[in-house]
Amino acid sequence: MNTRSFFTFLFFFICFTISLSHALNNGLSLSVELLHRDSSKSPLYQPTQTKYQRVANAARRSVNRIHHFYKSPLTKTPESTLIPDKGEYLMTYSVGTPPFKVYGIADTGSDIVWLQCKPCQQCYNQTSPMFDPSKSSSYQKIPCEANTCQYVRDTSCSEQDSCQYTIEYGDRSRSQGDLSVETLTLESTIGHSVSFPKTVIGCGTQNTVSFEGPSSGIVGLGGGPVSLTTQLGSAIGGKFSYCLVPLLVESNTTSKLNFGDAAMVSGDGVVSTPIVKKDPEVFYYLTLEAFTVGNKRVKFGGSLEDGGDEGNIIIDSGTTLTLLPSDIYSNLESAVAELIDLERVQDPNNMFSLCYSVTSSEYDFPIITANFKGADVKLHSISTFVPIADGIVCFAFTSSEIGAIFGNLAQQNLLVGYDLVKNHVSFKHTDCTKL
């Protein structure tokens, strides 16, 4: 996937390891840190950038990213829909025996875990230590005749009869190497770690991607057959959730990613909407019926009774802005603008269409309700408007000629839970800084 504005993942402190069988018998409950990529705690942090430059960069990544969710039907080469150099989350995890800690871009729109491995024939500049599978007693290449090699897309067979994976991205960058099984260990914010033996990973030795830095590769959290969430399936009960701390809130609190019992979203105020199964299966498609602004309802396409499209928007934790088809965006922008009595100004970066001059940080914009099928989710101004310069705030939605994405700005201060057994996404208003 291409681009991503917002968050990087987790630093853990290992106390002791719980075996997978123990976790299964006792119910896995695991929470890890999500660090925004622009957080001062993030290894991607650039202290010379202003907060407004970070917002502008995030916006650019969002606009570019849409092209890698919705592919042209003329595209013949199998492609993943992730452009890794624009990742928004960084996740630390460990692979191997003994455990070797690496960083990976965590991505809800990718369907495989891959990392750079020694000996690397063609690799990008990774500034953190690189995994050497020869040093791990639990590493095994998958043979060509294995069922796993057959159902993972775009695999081939090497001269040594080992299964080779290839992932090509929308910008023609790619990762290629051995499809393998290895022990993967997740550490948690409560000091425990959980190991998952024989997790399918890609050990990349030819990686012509455009990013560099501490990231070792990608951690796919999407719906494909070998994504991390799919492989952890029964161990986590098919559940994961996150709570995103607002982008520009001054707080030492980090966002959280939860698995298993810790990912339950329950209590007063929870609303849920079905996940719609569509191709490609890696994405989480929801059905958005309308937006409500004040007394005005802005329909998202036709009604379902009239043949409206089920699964018409992708929920994505890695895209910053919410992107909408141009006609729907135009109607929504008009409805929002009608209720705002402020001076309208131009965006100095020429990226946002609806911007206002404000005299203080205490501005109040209308609540926008996203009317998902069966779930009305209220979006407060902290999730719908973003400061882009001193005294200027802009509407954090934009138009797209290709498709629709419900981005992570709109998901701030929401506990968002994915139940892949019941096939629904739940939302609960939460102060994420207090979790």
TAGI-V520872 format. One record per residue. SS is DSSP state (helix for helix, strand for strand, loop for the rest). PSI is psi in whole degrees, -180 to 180 (NA if undefined). Layout:
# TAGI-V520872
SS:PSI / SS:PSI
This chain:
# TAGI-V520872
loop:158 / strand:119 / loop:152 / loop:131 / loop:93 / loop:-43 / strand:149 / strand:157 / strand:138 / loop:130 / loop:132 / loop:161 / loop:117 / loop:129 / loop:-55 / strand:164 / strand:133 / strand:132 / loop:159 / helix:-42 / helix:-38 / helix:-41 / helix:-40 / helix:-38 / helix:-29 / helix:-1 / loop:111 / loop:130 / strand:112 / strand:130 / strand:135 / strand:160 / strand:143 / strand:116 / strand:125 / strand:140 / loop:-23 / loop:6 / loop:148 / loop:-17 / loop:-10 / loop:142 / loop:-10 / loop:0 / loop:134 / loop:100 / loop:-19 / loop:-13 / loop:143 / loop:165 / helix:-29 / helix:-37 / helix:-36 / helix:-39 / helix:-44 / helix:-43 / helix:-40 / helix:-41 / helix:-43 / helix:-41 / helix:-39 / helix:-46 / helix:-40 / helix:-35 / helix:-32 / helix:-32 / helix:-15 / helix:0 / loop:-40 / loop:100 / loop:151 / loop:138 / loop:-12 / loop:-7 / loop:123 / loop:-29 / loop:128 / loop:132 / loop:142 / loop:161 / loop:26 / loop:132 / strand:102 / helix:-23 / helix:-5 / helix:21 / loop:147 / loop:-18 / strand:143 / strand:129 / strand:134 / strand:138 / strand:175 / strand:147 / strand:150 / loop:173 / loop:110 / loop:160 / loop:136 / strand:118 / strand:134 / strand:165 / strand:141 / strand:144 / strand:116 / strand:129 / strand:116 / loop:-4 / loop:20 / loop:155 / loop:23 / strand:152 / strand:117 / strand:152 / strand:156 / strand:140 / strand:148 / strand:150 / loop:127 / loop:118 / loop:-39 / strand:100 / loop:156 / loop:170 / loop:96 / strand:119 / loop:-14 / loop:163 / loop:144 / loop:142 / strand:134 / strand:103 / helix:-22 / helix:-16 / helix:-1 / loop:130 / loop:-10 / loop:2 / loop:133 / strand:132 / strand:147 / loop:127 / strand:159 / loop:-34 / loop:-6 / loop:146 / helix:-37 / helix:-40 / helix:-29 / helix:-37 / helix:-9 / loop:131 / loop:149 / loop:54 / strand:161 / strand:180 / strand:132 / loop:171 / loop:-22 / loop:13 / loop:31 / strand:148 / strand:130 / strand:131 / strand:153 / strand:128 / strand:122 / strand:133 / loop:170 / loop:-22 / loop:15 / loop:5 / loop:164 / strand:163 / strand:138 / strand:144 / strand:-158 / strand:129 / strand:125 / strand:171 / strand:142 / strand:158 / strand:126 / strand:132 / strand:129 / strand:134 / strand:164 / loop:166 / loop:-12 / loop:8 / loop:1 / strand:158 / strand:154 / strand:130 / strand:139 / strand:100 / strand:156 / strand:41 / strand:133 / strand:126 / strand:161 / strand:125 / strand:95 / strand:128 / strand:-5 / strand:99 / strand:103 / loop:59 / loop:165 / loop:-2 / loop:166 / loop:175 / strand:-154 / loop:-18 / strand:135 / strand:-12 / strand:-143 / strand:141 / strand:105 / strand:124 / loop:15 / loop:-158 / loop:8 / loop:169 / loop:-25 / strand:21 / loop:162 / helix:-43 / helix:-38 / helix:-43 / helix:-34 / helix:-13 / loop:-82 / loop:-31 / loop:-33 / loop:9 / loop:22 / loop:23 / strand:136 / strand:158 / strand:165 / strand:158 / strand:115 / strand:117 / loop:135 / loop:142 / loop:-49 / loop:17 / loop:130 / loop:104 / loop:146 / loop:-3 / loop:138 / loop:160 / strand:161 / strand:143 / strand:127 / strand:146 / strand:151 / strand:-138 / helix:-31 / helix:-12 / helix:4 / loop:132 / loop:109 / loop:175 / loop:-174 / loop:141 / loop:2 / loop:132 / strand:148 / strand:148 / strand:145 / strand:146 / loop:129 / strand:127 / loop:118 / loop:168 / loop:133 / loop:144 / loop:-11 / loop:-29 / loop:155 / loop:102 / strand:134 / strand:167 / loop:114 / strand:120 / strand:-34 / strand:171 / strand:142 / strand:127 / strand:112 / loop:-124 / loop:5 / strand:134 / strand:120 / strand:108 / strand:144 / loop:89 / loop:-162 / loop:162 / loop:156 / helix:-34 / helix:-29 / helix:17 / loop:21 / loop:161 / loop:119 / loop:145 / loop:47 / loop:2 / strand:143 / strand:131 / strand:129 / loop:125 / loop:-6 / loop:-10 / loop:131 / loop:-57 / loop:164 / strand:124 / strand:133 / strand:153 / strand:145 / helix:-38 / helix:-40 / helix:-41 / helix:-45 / helix:-44 / helix:-40 / helix:-44 / helix:-43 / helix:-42 / helix:-38 / helix:-45 / helix:-32 / loop:-25 / loop:6 / loop:122 / loop:68 / loop:164 / loop:123 / strand:136 / strand:168 / loop:145 / loop:121 / loop:-19 / loop:-5 / loop:39 / loop:-34 / loop:144 / loop:-34 / loop:106 / strand:152 / strand:153 / strand:130 / loop:151 / loop:-9 / loop:171 / loop:-10 / loop:75 / loop:150 / loop:114 / loop:161 / loop:147 / loop:134 / strand:126 / strand:124 / strand:113 / strand:82 / strand:161 / loop:112 / loop:2 / strand:112 / strand:117 / strand:115 / strand:131 / strand:114 / loop:170 / helix:-28 / helix:-21 / helix:-7 / helix:-18 / strand:143 / strand:136 / strand:131 / strand:-7 / strand:167 / loop:121 / loop:10 / strand:127 / strand:149 / strand:154 / strand:123 / loop:34 / strand:156 / strand:166 / strand:155 / strand:143 / loop:1 / loop:-53 / loop:-165 / loop:139 / strand:132 / strand:104 / loop:179 / loop:-22 / loop:-42 / loop:-19 / loop:1 / strand:143 / loop:31 / strand:133 / strand:114 / strand:116 / strand:134 / strand:121 / strand:104 / loop:-3 / loop:-50 / loop:-8 / loop:56 / strand:160 / strand:134 / strand:149 / strand:139 / strand:126 / strand:127 / loop:142 / loop:98 / helix:-19 / helix:-13 / helix:5 / loop:NA
